[in-house]
Protein backbone atom coordinates (compact mmCIF):
# COMPACT_ATOMS: atom_id res chain seq x y z
CA UNK A 1 0.00 0.00 0.00
CA UNK A 2 1.20 3.52 -0.74
CA UNK A 3 -0.20 7.01 -0.30
CA UNK A 4 0.69 10.46 -1.56
CA UNK A 5 -0.32 14.08 -1.06
CA UNK A 6 0.55 17.08 -3.20
CA UNK A 7 -0.02 20.83 -3.38
CA UNK A 8 0.30 22.52 -6.78
CA UNK A 9 0.47 26.16 -7.80
CA UNK A 10 1.27 28.11 -10.95
CA UNK A 11 0.54 25.20 -13.29
CA UNK A 12 -0.65 25.83 -16.83
CA UNK A 13 -1.03 22.13 -17.68
CA UNK A 14 -2.06 19.05 -15.74
CA UNK A 15 0.93 17.58 -13.85
CA UNK A 16 0.12 14.01 -14.92
CA UNK A 17 -0.90 14.74 -18.52
CA UNK A 18 1.21 17.16 -20.53
CA UNK A 19 -0.49 19.11 -23.31
CA UNK A 20 -3.74 19.25 -21.30
CA UNK A 21 -4.54 22.72 -20.00
CA UNK A 22 -5.31 23.12 -16.30
CA UNK A 23 -8.14 25.65 -16.10
CA UNK A 24 -7.25 26.39 -12.47
CA UNK A 25 -3.61 26.73 -11.39
CA UNK A 26 -3.92 25.99 -7.66
CA UNK A 27 -5.11 22.61 -6.43
CA UNK A 28 -4.47 19.77 -3.98
CA UNK A 29 -4.21 16.08 -4.81
CA UNK A 30 -4.03 12.80 -2.94
CA UNK A 31 -3.84 9.13 -3.84
CA UNK A 32 -4.08 5.72 -2.24
CA UNK A 33 -2.96 2.55 -4.01
CA UNK A 34 -2.75 -1.18 -3.32
CA UNK A 35 -0.60 -3.64 -5.24
CA UNK A 36 -0.08 -7.39 -5.59
CA UNK A 37 3.06 -8.80 -7.21
CA UNK A 38 3.76 -12.46 -7.86
CA UNK A 39 5.83 -12.69 -11.04
CA UNK A 40 8.88 -14.85 -11.69
CA UNK A 41 11.63 -15.30 -14.22
CA UNK A 42 13.68 -18.27 -15.36
CA UNK A 43 17.46 -18.53 -15.23
CA UNK A 44 19.05 -16.35 -17.90
CA UNK A 45 16.01 -14.15 -18.51
CA UNK A 46 16.04 -10.35 -18.64
CA UNK A 47 12.53 -9.53 -17.43
CA UNK A 48 9.70 -11.20 -15.53
CA UNK A 49 8.29 -14.03 -17.63
CA UNK A 50 5.26 -15.45 -15.84
CA UNK A 51 2.91 -14.82 -12.97
CA UNK A 52 0.47 -12.07 -12.10
CA UNK A 53 0.65 -8.40 -11.18
CA UNK A 54 -2.29 -6.32 -9.94
CA UNK A 55 -2.91 -2.84 -8.60
CA UNK A 56 -5.85 -0.68 -7.51
CA UNK A 57 -5.60 3.06 -6.98
CA UNK A 58 -7.84 5.90 -5.85
CA UNK A 59 -6.95 9.52 -6.56
CA UNK A 60 -8.67 12.82 -5.84
CA UNK A 61 -8.00 16.41 -6.80
CA UNK A 62 -9.44 19.32 -4.82
CA UNK A 63 -9.79 22.62 -6.70
CA UNK A 64 -10.55 25.58 -4.36
CA UNK A 65 -12.50 27.77 -6.78
CA UNK A 66 -15.95 29.34 -6.69
CA UNK A 67 -19.08 27.33 -5.95
CA UNK A 68 -20.41 27.38 -9.51
CA UNK A 69 -18.69 24.04 -10.26
CA UNK A 70 -17.71 21.02 -8.19
CA UNK A 71 -14.46 21.07 -6.21
CA UNK A 72 -13.54 17.39 -5.81
CA UNK A 73 -12.59 15.15 -8.75
CA UNK A 74 -12.08 11.47 -7.91
CA UNK A 75 -10.82 8.66 -10.14
CA UNK A 76 -10.51 4.90 -9.63
CA UNK A 77 -8.07 2.84 -11.65
CA UNK A 78 -7.29 -0.90 -11.68
CA UNK A 79 -4.65 -2.92 -13.53
CA UNK A 80 -4.06 -6.66 -13.89
CA UNK A 81 -1.38 -8.57 -15.82
CA UNK A 82 -0.98 -12.29 -16.32
CA UNK A 83 1.98 -13.89 -18.06
CA UNK A 84 3.00 -17.38 -19.10
CA UNK A 85 5.91 -18.97 -20.94
CA UNK A 86 5.14 -20.39 -24.38
CA UNK A 87 6.55 -23.94 -24.85
CA UNK A 88 8.27 -23.17 -28.15
CA UNK A 89 11.71 -21.84 -27.23
CA UNK A 90 13.29 -20.62 -24.00
CA UNK A 91 12.45 -17.13 -22.75
CA UNK A 92 9.34 -16.57 -24.86
CA UNK A 93 6.71 -15.09 -22.51
CA UNK A 94 3.26 -13.85 -23.48
CA UNK A 95 1.43 -11.35 -21.28
CA UNK A 96 -2.17 -10.21 -21.14
CA UNK A 97 -2.50 -6.79 -19.53
CA UNK A 98 -5.88 -5.30 -18.63
CA UNK A 99 -6.73 -1.86 -17.23
CA UNK A 100 -9.97 -0.14 -16.34
CA UNK A 101 -10.79 3.25 -14.91
CA UNK A 102 -13.82 5.19 -13.72
CA UNK A 103 -14.15 8.87 -12.89
CA UNK A 104 -16.75 10.38 -10.56
CA UNK A 105 -17.07 13.61 -12.54
CA UNK A 106 -20.85 13.45 -12.95
CA UNK A 107 -23.09 13.96 -15.94
CA UNK A 108 -22.42 17.70 -16.15
CA UNK A 109 -18.69 17.39 -16.82
CA UNK A 110 -19.06 18.66 -20.40
CA UNK A 111 -19.95 22.12 -19.05
CA UNK A 112 -17.41 22.08 -16.21
CA UNK A 113 -14.25 24.06 -17.13
CA UNK A 114 -12.25 22.02 -14.62
CA UNK A 115 -13.45 18.58 -15.74
CA UNK A 116 -9.96 17.77 -17.09
CA UNK A 117 -8.92 17.09 -13.48
CA UNK A 118 -11.32 14.13 -13.47
CA UNK A 119 -10.58 12.62 -16.88
CA UNK A 120 -8.16 9.96 -18.13
CA UNK A 121 -5.91 10.71 -21.10
CA UNK A 122 -4.04 8.36 -23.41
CA UNK A 123 -1.48 8.51 -26.19
CA UNK A 124 2.16 8.05 -27.14
CA UNK A 125 4.85 5.68 -25.88
CA UNK A 126 5.42 7.87 -22.82
CA UNK A 127 9.23 7.72 -22.95
CA UNK A 128 11.42 10.84 -22.94
CA UNK A 129 14.46 11.34 -25.15
CA UNK A 130 16.69 11.08 -22.07
CA UNK A 131 14.93 9.16 -19.33
CA UNK A 132 15.40 7.75 -15.85
CA UNK A 133 12.13 5.85 -15.40
CA UNK A 134 10.99 2.48 -16.76
CA UNK A 135 11.84 1.58 -20.36
CA UNK A 136 8.60 -0.37 -20.92
CA UNK A 137 6.32 2.60 -20.41
CA UNK A 138 3.74 1.30 -22.89
CA UNK A 139 2.72 -1.29 -20.28
CA UNK A 140 1.17 1.44 -18.14
CA UNK A 141 -2.49 2.29 -18.63
CA UNK A 142 -2.06 5.79 -20.11
CA UNK A 143 0.35 5.32 -23.07
CA UNK A 144 -1.15 4.37 -26.43
CA UNK A 145 1.65 4.15 -29.02
CA UNK A 146 0.63 5.40 -32.44
CA UNK A 147 -1.70 8.13 -31.14
CA UNK A 148 -0.55 11.60 -30.12
CA UNK A 149 0.31 12.32 -26.48
CA UNK A 150 -2.91 12.80 -24.45
CA UNK A 151 -4.89 12.95 -27.71
CA UNK A 152 -7.52 10.50 -26.38
CA UNK A 153 -9.72 11.43 -23.43
CA UNK A 154 -12.31 9.55 -21.37
CA UNK A 155 -14.14 9.57 -18.07
CA UNK A 156 -14.19 5.77 -18.01
CA UNK A 157 -12.34 3.17 -20.04
CA UNK A 158 -11.32 -0.45 -20.51
CA UNK A 159 -8.05 -1.41 -22.16
CA UNK A 160 -6.77 -4.88 -23.09
CA UNK A 161 -3.25 -5.47 -24.39
CA UNK A 162 -1.37 -8.56 -25.55
CA UNK A 163 2.43 -8.54 -25.40
CA UNK A 164 4.89 -11.07 -26.82
CA UNK A 165 8.50 -10.75 -25.68
CA UNK A 166 10.96 -12.48 -27.98
CA UNK A 167 14.05 -14.27 -26.61
CA UNK A 168 16.95 -11.87 -26.01
CA UNK A 169 19.98 -11.74 -28.25
CA UNK A 170 23.18 -11.67 -26.17
CA UNK A 171 26.47 -10.23 -27.39
CA UNK A 172 29.93 -11.52 -26.51
CA UNK A 173 32.29 -9.43 -28.61
CA UNK A 174 30.55 -6.16 -29.52
CA UNK A 175 32.46 -3.14 -28.25
CA UNK A 176 35.48 -2.56 -26.01
CA UNK A 177 36.06 -3.08 -22.27
CA UNK A 178 35.10 0.58 -21.78
CA UNK A 179 31.90 0.48 -23.85
CA UNK A 180 30.07 -2.58 -25.11
CA UNK A 181 26.64 -4.03 -25.88
CA UNK A 182 25.26 -6.64 -23.49
CA UNK A 183 21.97 -7.76 -25.01
CA UNK A 184 19.05 -6.76 -27.25
CA UNK A 185 15.41 -7.81 -27.14
CA UNK A 186 12.24 -7.14 -29.08
CA UNK A 187 8.67 -6.85 -27.79
CA UNK A 188 5.53 -6.95 -29.93
CA UNK A 189 2.25 -5.63 -28.57
CA UNK A 190 -1.28 -4.74 -29.58
CA UNK A 191 -4.16 -3.24 -27.62
CA UNK A 192 -7.76 -2.10 -27.81
CA UNK A 193 -9.20 0.84 -25.90
CA UNK A 194 -12.85 1.65 -25.38
CA UNK A 195 -15.15 3.53 -23.01
CA UNK A 196 -18.72 4.78 -22.88
CA UNK A 197 -17.56 8.42 -22.86
CA UNK A 198 -14.34 8.26 -24.88
CA UNK A 199 -13.29 10.75 -27.53
CA UNK A 200 -10.58 11.96 -29.87
CA UNK A 201 -10.89 14.07 -33.00
CA UNK A 202 -9.45 13.94 -36.49
CA UNK A 203 -7.99 17.01 -38.19
CA UNK A 204 -11.42 17.48 -39.80
CA UNK A 205 -13.17 17.51 -36.42
CA UNK A 206 -14.69 14.03 -36.70
CA UNK A 207 -15.13 12.25 -33.38
CA UNK A 208 -13.56 8.84 -32.76
CA UNK A 209 -14.98 6.68 -29.98
CA UNK A 210 -12.82 3.53 -29.76
CA UNK A 211 -9.26 2.72 -30.64
CA UNK A 212 -6.76 -0.02 -31.47
CA UNK A 213 -3.03 -0.11 -32.05
CA UNK A 214 -0.05 -2.33 -32.75
CA UNK A 215 3.60 -1.65 -32.05
CA UNK A 216 7.12 -2.91 -31.54
CA UNK A 217 9.92 -1.88 -29.21
CA UNK A 218 13.59 -2.90 -29.29
CA UNK A 219 15.75 -2.43 -26.19
CA UNK A 220 19.56 -2.54 -26.32
CA UNK A 221 21.59 -2.71 -23.10
CA UNK A 222 24.72 -0.54 -23.15
CA UNK A 223 27.53 -0.85 -20.59
CA UNK A 224 30.02 1.95 -19.98
CA UNK A 225 33.24 1.48 -17.97
CA UNK A 226 32.26 -2.15 -17.24
CA UNK A 227 29.52 -1.36 -14.73
CA UNK A 228 27.51 1.75 -15.73
CA UNK A 229 24.42 0.38 -17.50
CA UNK A 230 22.05 2.27 -19.78
CA UNK A 231 19.36 1.15 -22.24
CA UNK A 232 18.65 2.47 -25.71
CA UNK A 233 15.02 1.93 -26.73
CA UNK A 234 13.58 2.28 -30.23
CA UNK A 235 9.84 1.92 -30.81
CA UNK A 236 7.29 2.20 -33.59
CA UNK A 237 3.51 2.24 -33.24
CA UNK A 238 0.45 2.69 -35.44
CA UNK A 239 -3.07 3.36 -34.18
CA UNK A 240 -6.59 3.71 -35.53
CA UNK A 241 -9.73 5.35 -34.21
CA UNK A 242 -13.29 4.38 -35.12
CA UNK A 243 -15.54 7.13 -36.49
CA UNK A 244 -19.06 6.07 -35.59
CA UNK A 245 -20.81 8.49 -37.96
CA UNK A 246 -18.94 7.09 -40.96
CA UNK A 247 -18.60 3.51 -39.67
CA UNK A 248 -14.92 3.39 -40.62
CA UNK A 249 -11.47 3.56 -39.07
CA UNK A 250 -9.20 6.61 -39.15
CA UNK A 251 -5.42 6.20 -39.23
CA UNK A 252 -3.35 8.25 -36.81
CA UNK A 253 0.08 9.43 -37.91
CA UNK A 254 2.54 6.59 -37.08
CA UNK A 255 4.78 7.23 -34.08
CA UNK A 256 8.52 6.61 -33.78
CA UNK A 257 10.17 6.62 -30.36
CA UNK A 258 13.87 6.83 -29.42
CA UNK A 259 14.83 6.98 -25.76
CA UNK A 260 18.00 6.55 -23.72
CA UNK A 261 17.50 5.25 -20.20
CA UNK A 262 20.44 6.47 -18.11
CA UNK A 263 22.04 4.30 -15.43
CA UNK A 264 19.42 1.55 -15.06
C-alpha positions as a Markdown table, in Angstrom:
| # | Residue | x | y | z |
|---|---|---|---|---|
| 1 | Unk | 0.0 | 0.0 | 0.0 |
| 2 | Unk | 1.2 | 3.5 | -0.7 |
| 3 | Unk | -0.2 | 7.0 | -0.3 |
| 4 | Unk | 0.7 | 10.5 | -1.6 |
| 5 | Unk | -0.3 | 14.1 | -1.1 |
| 6 | Unk | 0.5 | 17.1 | -3.2 |
| 7 | Unk | 0.0 | 20.8 | -3.4 |
| 8 | Unk | 0.3 | 22.5 | -6.8 |
| 9 | Unk | 0.5 | 26.2 | -7.8 |
| 10 | Unk | 1.3 | 28.1 | -11.0 |
| 11 | Unk | 0.5 | 25.2 | -13.3 |
| 12 | Unk | -0.7 | 25.8 | -16.8 |
| 13 | Unk | -1.0 | 22.1 | -17.7 |
| 14 | Unk | -2.1 | 19.0 | -15.7 |
| 15 | Unk | 0.9 | 17.6 | -13.9 |
| 16 | Unk | 0.1 | 14.0 | -14.9 |
| 17 | Unk | -0.9 | 14.7 | -18.5 |
| 18 | Unk | 1.2 | 17.2 | -20.5 |
| 19 | Unk | -0.5 | 19.1 | -23.3 |
| 20 | Unk | -3.7 | 19.3 | -21.3 |
| 21 | Unk | -4.5 | 22.7 | -20.0 |
| 22 | Unk | -5.3 | 23.1 | -16.3 |
| 23 | Unk | -8.1 | 25.7 | -16.1 |
| 24 | Unk | -7.3 | 26.4 | -12.5 |
| 25 | Unk | -3.6 | 26.7 | -11.4 |
| 26 | Unk | -3.9 | 26.0 | -7.7 |
| 27 | Unk | -5.1 | 22.6 | -6.4 |
| 28 | Unk | -4.5 | 19.8 | -4.0 |
| 29 | Unk | -4.2 | 16.1 | -4.8 |
| 30 | Unk | -4.0 | 12.8 | -2.9 |
| 31 | Unk | -3.8 | 9.1 | -3.8 |
| 32 | Unk | -4.1 | 5.7 | -2.2 |
| 33 | Unk | -3.0 | 2.5 | -4.0 |
| 34 | Unk | -2.8 | -1.2 | -3.3 |
| 35 | Unk | -0.6 | -3.6 | -5.2 |
| 36 | Unk | -0.1 | -7.4 | -5.6 |
| 37 | Unk | 3.1 | -8.8 | -7.2 |
| 38 | Unk | 3.8 | -12.5 | -7.9 |
| 39 | Unk | 5.8 | -12.7 | -11.0 |
| 40 | Unk | 8.9 | -14.8 | -11.7 |
| 41 | Unk | 11.6 | -15.3 | -14.2 |
| 42 | Unk | 13.7 | -18.3 | -15.4 |
| 43 | Unk | 17.5 | -18.5 | -15.2 |
| 44 | Unk | 19.1 | -16.3 | -17.9 |
| 45 | Unk | 16.0 | -14.2 | -18.5 |
| 46 | Unk | 16.0 | -10.4 | -18.6 |
| 47 | Unk | 12.5 | -9.5 | -17.4 |
| 48 | Unk | 9.7 | -11.2 | -15.5 |
| 49 | Unk | 8.3 | -14.0 | -17.6 |
| 50 | Unk | 5.3 | -15.4 | -15.8 |
| 51 | Unk | 2.9 | -14.8 | -13.0 |
| 52 | Unk | 0.5 | -12.1 | -12.1 |
| 53 | Unk | 0.7 | -8.4 | -11.2 |
| 54 | Unk | -2.3 | -6.3 | -9.9 |
| 55 | Unk | -2.9 | -2.8 | -8.6 |
| 56 | Unk | -5.8 | -0.7 | -7.5 |
| 57 | Unk | -5.6 | 3.1 | -7.0 |
| 58 | Unk | -7.8 | 5.9 | -5.8 |
| 59 | Unk | -6.9 | 9.5 | -6.6 |
| 60 | Unk | -8.7 | 12.8 | -5.8 |
| 61 | Unk | -8.0 | 16.4 | -6.8 |
| 62 | Unk | -9.4 | 19.3 | -4.8 |
| 63 | Unk | -9.8 | 22.6 | -6.7 |
| 64 | Unk | -10.5 | 25.6 | -4.4 |
| 65 | Unk | -12.5 | 27.8 | -6.8 |
| 66 | Unk | -15.9 | 29.3 | -6.7 |
| 67 | Unk | -19.1 | 27.3 | -5.9 |
| 68 | Unk | -20.4 | 27.4 | -9.5 |
| 69 | Unk | -18.7 | 24.0 | -10.3 |
| 70 | Unk | -17.7 | 21.0 | -8.2 |
| 71 | Unk | -14.5 | 21.1 | -6.2 |
| 72 | Unk | -13.5 | 17.4 | -5.8 |
| 73 | Unk | -12.6 | 15.2 | -8.7 |
| 74 | Unk | -12.1 | 11.5 | -7.9 |
| 75 | Unk | -10.8 | 8.7 | -10.1 |
| 76 | Unk | -10.5 | 4.9 | -9.6 |
| 77 | Unk | -8.1 | 2.8 | -11.6 |
| 78 | Unk | -7.3 | -0.9 | -11.7 |
| 79 | Unk | -4.7 | -2.9 | -13.5 |
| 80 | Unk | -4.1 | -6.7 | -13.9 |
| 81 | Unk | -1.4 | -8.6 | -15.8 |
| 82 | Unk | -1.0 | -12.3 | -16.3 |
| 83 | Unk | 2.0 | -13.9 | -18.1 |
| 84 | Unk | 3.0 | -17.4 | -19.1 |
| 85 | Unk | 5.9 | -19.0 | -20.9 |
| 86 | Unk | 5.1 | -20.4 | -24.4 |
| 87 | Unk | 6.5 | -23.9 | -24.8 |
| 88 | Unk | 8.3 | -23.2 | -28.2 |
| 89 | Unk | 11.7 | -21.8 | -27.2 |
| 90 | Unk | 13.3 | -20.6 | -24.0 |
| 91 | Unk | 12.5 | -17.1 | -22.7 |
| 92 | Unk | 9.3 | -16.6 | -24.9 |
| 93 | Unk | 6.7 | -15.1 | -22.5 |
| 94 | Unk | 3.3 | -13.8 | -23.5 |
| 95 | Unk | 1.4 | -11.4 | -21.3 |
| 96 | Unk | -2.2 | -10.2 | -21.1 |
| 97 | Unk | -2.5 | -6.8 | -19.5 |
| 98 | Unk | -5.9 | -5.3 | -18.6 |
| 99 | Unk | -6.7 | -1.9 | -17.2 |
| 100 | Unk | -10.0 | -0.1 | -16.3 |
| 101 | Unk | -10.8 | 3.3 | -14.9 |
| 102 | Unk | -13.8 | 5.2 | -13.7 |
| 103 | Unk | -14.2 | 8.9 | -12.9 |
| 104 | Unk | -16.8 | 10.4 | -10.6 |
| 105 | Unk | -17.1 | 13.6 | -12.5 |
| 106 | Unk | -20.8 | 13.5 | -12.9 |
| 107 | Unk | -23.1 | 14.0 | -15.9 |
| 108 | Unk | -22.4 | 17.7 | -16.1 |
| 109 | Unk | -18.7 | 17.4 | -16.8 |
| 110 | Unk | -19.1 | 18.7 | -20.4 |
| 111 | Unk | -20.0 | 22.1 | -19.1 |
| 112 | Unk | -17.4 | 22.1 | -16.2 |
| 113 | Unk | -14.3 | 24.1 | -17.1 |
| 114 | Unk | -12.2 | 22.0 | -14.6 |
| 115 | Unk | -13.4 | 18.6 | -15.7 |
| 116 | Unk | -10.0 | 17.8 | -17.1 |
| 117 | Unk | -8.9 | 17.1 | -13.5 |
| 118 | Unk | -11.3 | 14.1 | -13.5 |
| 119 | Unk | -10.6 | 12.6 | -16.9 |
| 120 | Unk | -8.2 | 10.0 | -18.1 |
| 121 | Unk | -5.9 | 10.7 | -21.1 |
| 122 | Unk | -4.0 | 8.4 | -23.4 |
| 123 | Unk | -1.5 | 8.5 | -26.2 |
| 124 | Unk | 2.2 | 8.0 | -27.1 |
| 125 | Unk | 4.8 | 5.7 | -25.9 |
| 126 | Unk | 5.4 | 7.9 | -22.8 |
| 127 | Unk | 9.2 | 7.7 | -23.0 |
| 128 | Unk | 11.4 | 10.8 | -22.9 |
| 129 | Unk | 14.5 | 11.3 | -25.2 |
| 130 | Unk | 16.7 | 11.1 | -22.1 |
| 131 | Unk | 14.9 | 9.2 | -19.3 |
| 132 | Unk | 15.4 | 7.8 | -15.9 |
| 133 | Unk | 12.1 | 5.9 | -15.4 |
| 134 | Unk | 11.0 | 2.5 | -16.8 |
| 135 | Unk | 11.8 | 1.6 | -20.4 |
| 136 | Unk | 8.6 | -0.4 | -20.9 |
| 137 | Unk | 6.3 | 2.6 | -20.4 |
| 138 | Unk | 3.7 | 1.3 | -22.9 |
| 139 | Unk | 2.7 | -1.3 | -20.3 |
| 140 | Unk | 1.2 | 1.4 | -18.1 |
| 141 | Unk | -2.5 | 2.3 | -18.6 |
| 142 | Unk | -2.1 | 5.8 | -20.1 |
| 143 | Unk | 0.4 | 5.3 | -23.1 |
| 144 | Unk | -1.1 | 4.4 | -26.4 |
| 145 | Unk | 1.7 | 4.2 | -29.0 |
| 146 | Unk | 0.6 | 5.4 | -32.4 |
| 147 | Unk | -1.7 | 8.1 | -31.1 |
| 148 | Unk | -0.6 | 11.6 | -30.1 |
| 149 | Unk | 0.3 | 12.3 | -26.5 |
| 150 | Unk | -2.9 | 12.8 | -24.5 |
| 151 | Unk | -4.9 | 12.9 | -27.7 |
| 152 | Unk | -7.5 | 10.5 | -26.4 |
| 153 | Unk | -9.7 | 11.4 | -23.4 |
| 154 | Unk | -12.3 | 9.5 | -21.4 |
| 155 | Unk | -14.1 | 9.6 | -18.1 |
| 156 | Unk | -14.2 | 5.8 | -18.0 |
| 157 | Unk | -12.3 | 3.2 | -20.0 |
| 158 | Unk | -11.3 | -0.5 | -20.5 |
| 159 | Unk | -8.1 | -1.4 | -22.2 |
| 160 | Unk | -6.8 | -4.9 | -23.1 |
| 161 | Unk | -3.2 | -5.5 | -24.4 |
| 162 | Unk | -1.4 | -8.6 | -25.5 |
| 163 | Unk | 2.4 | -8.5 | -25.4 |
| 164 | Unk | 4.9 | -11.1 | -26.8 |
| 165 | Unk | 8.5 | -10.7 | -25.7 |
| 166 | Unk | 11.0 | -12.5 | -28.0 |
| 167 | Unk | 14.0 | -14.3 | -26.6 |
| 168 | Unk | 17.0 | -11.9 | -26.0 |
| 169 | Unk | 20.0 | -11.7 | -28.2 |
| 170 | Unk | 23.2 | -11.7 | -26.2 |
| 171 | Unk | 26.5 | -10.2 | -27.4 |
| 172 | Unk | 29.9 | -11.5 | -26.5 |
| 173 | Unk | 32.3 | -9.4 | -28.6 |
| 174 | Unk | 30.5 | -6.2 | -29.5 |
| 175 | Unk | 32.5 | -3.1 | -28.2 |
| 176 | Unk | 35.5 | -2.6 | -26.0 |
| 177 | Unk | 36.1 | -3.1 | -22.3 |
| 178 | Unk | 35.1 | 0.6 | -21.8 |
| 179 | Unk | 31.9 | 0.5 | -23.8 |
| 180 | Unk | 30.1 | -2.6 | -25.1 |
| 181 | Unk | 26.6 | -4.0 | -25.9 |
| 182 | Unk | 25.3 | -6.6 | -23.5 |
| 183 | Unk | 22.0 | -7.8 | -25.0 |
| 184 | Unk | 19.0 | -6.8 | -27.2 |
| 185 | Unk | 15.4 | -7.8 | -27.1 |
| 186 | Unk | 12.2 | -7.1 | -29.1 |
| 187 | Unk | 8.7 | -6.9 | -27.8 |
| 188 | Unk | 5.5 | -7.0 | -29.9 |
| 189 | Unk | 2.2 | -5.6 | -28.6 |
| 190 | Unk | -1.3 | -4.7 | -29.6 |
| 191 | Unk | -4.2 | -3.2 | -27.6 |
| 192 | Unk | -7.8 | -2.1 | -27.8 |
| 193 | Unk | -9.2 | 0.8 | -25.9 |
| 194 | Unk | -12.9 | 1.7 | -25.4 |
| 195 | Unk | -15.1 | 3.5 | -23.0 |
| 196 | Unk | -18.7 | 4.8 | -22.9 |
| 197 | Unk | -17.6 | 8.4 | -22.9 |
| 198 | Unk | -14.3 | 8.3 | -24.9 |
| 199 | Unk | -13.3 | 10.7 | -27.5 |
| 200 | Unk | -10.6 | 12.0 | -29.9 |
| 201 | Unk | -10.9 | 14.1 | -33.0 |
| 202 | Unk | -9.4 | 13.9 | -36.5 |
| 203 | Unk | -8.0 | 17.0 | -38.2 |
| 204 | Unk | -11.4 | 17.5 | -39.8 |
| 205 | Unk | -13.2 | 17.5 | -36.4 |
| 206 | Unk | -14.7 | 14.0 | -36.7 |
| 207 | Unk | -15.1 | 12.3 | -33.4 |
| 208 | Unk | -13.6 | 8.8 | -32.8 |
| 209 | Unk | -15.0 | 6.7 | -30.0 |
| 210 | Unk | -12.8 | 3.5 | -29.8 |
| 211 | Unk | -9.3 | 2.7 | -30.6 |
| 212 | Unk | -6.8 | 0.0 | -31.5 |
| 213 | Unk | -3.0 | -0.1 | -32.0 |
| 214 | Unk | 0.0 | -2.3 | -32.7 |
| 215 | Unk | 3.6 | -1.7 | -32.0 |
| 216 | Unk | 7.1 | -2.9 | -31.5 |
| 217 | Unk | 9.9 | -1.9 | -29.2 |
| 218 | Unk | 13.6 | -2.9 | -29.3 |
| 219 | Unk | 15.7 | -2.4 | -26.2 |
| 220 | Unk | 19.6 | -2.5 | -26.3 |
| 221 | Unk | 21.6 | -2.7 | -23.1 |
| 222 | Unk | 24.7 | -0.5 | -23.1 |
| 223 | Unk | 27.5 | -0.9 | -20.6 |
| 224 | Unk | 30.0 | 2.0 | -20.0 |
| 225 | Unk | 33.2 | 1.5 | -18.0 |
| 226 | Unk | 32.3 | -2.2 | -17.2 |
| 227 | Unk | 29.5 | -1.4 | -14.7 |
| 228 | Unk | 27.5 | 1.8 | -15.7 |
| 229 | Unk | 24.4 | 0.4 | -17.5 |
| 230 | Unk | 22.1 | 2.3 | -19.8 |
| 231 | Unk | 19.4 | 1.2 | -22.2 |
| 232 | Unk | 18.7 | 2.5 | -25.7 |
| 233 | Unk | 15.0 | 1.9 | -26.7 |
| 234 | Unk | 13.6 | 2.3 | -30.2 |
| 235 | Unk | 9.8 | 1.9 | -30.8 |
| 236 | Unk | 7.3 | 2.2 | -33.6 |
| 237 | Unk | 3.5 | 2.2 | -33.2 |
| 238 | Unk | 0.5 | 2.7 | -35.4 |
| 239 | Unk | -3.1 | 3.4 | -34.2 |
| 240 | Unk | -6.6 | 3.7 | -35.5 |
| 241 | Unk | -9.7 | 5.4 | -34.2 |
| 242 | Unk | -13.3 | 4.4 | -35.1 |
| 243 | Unk | -15.5 | 7.1 | -36.5 |
| 244 | Unk | -19.1 | 6.1 | -35.6 |
| 245 | Unk | -20.8 | 8.5 | -38.0 |
| 246 | Unk | -18.9 | 7.1 | -41.0 |
| 247 | Unk | -18.6 | 3.5 | -39.7 |
| 248 | Unk | -14.9 | 3.4 | -40.6 |
| 249 | Unk | -11.5 | 3.6 | -39.1 |
| 250 | Unk | -9.2 | 6.6 | -39.1 |
| 251 | Unk | -5.4 | 6.2 | -39.2 |
| 252 | Unk | -3.3 | 8.3 | -36.8 |
| 253 | Unk | 0.1 | 9.4 | -37.9 |
| 254 | Unk | 2.5 | 6.6 | -37.1 |
| 255 | Unk | 4.8 | 7.2 | -34.1 |
| 256 | Unk | 8.5 | 6.6 | -33.8 |
| 257 | Unk | 10.2 | 6.6 | -30.4 |
| 258 | Unk | 13.9 | 6.8 | -29.4 |
| 259 | Unk | 14.8 | 7.0 | -25.8 |
| 260 | Unk | 18.0 | 6.6 | -23.7 |
| 261 | Unk | 17.5 | 5.2 | -20.2 |
| 262 | Unk | 20.4 | 6.5 | -18.1 |
| 263 | Unk | 22.0 | 4.3 | -15.4 |
| 264 | Unk | 19.4 | 1.5 | -15.1 |
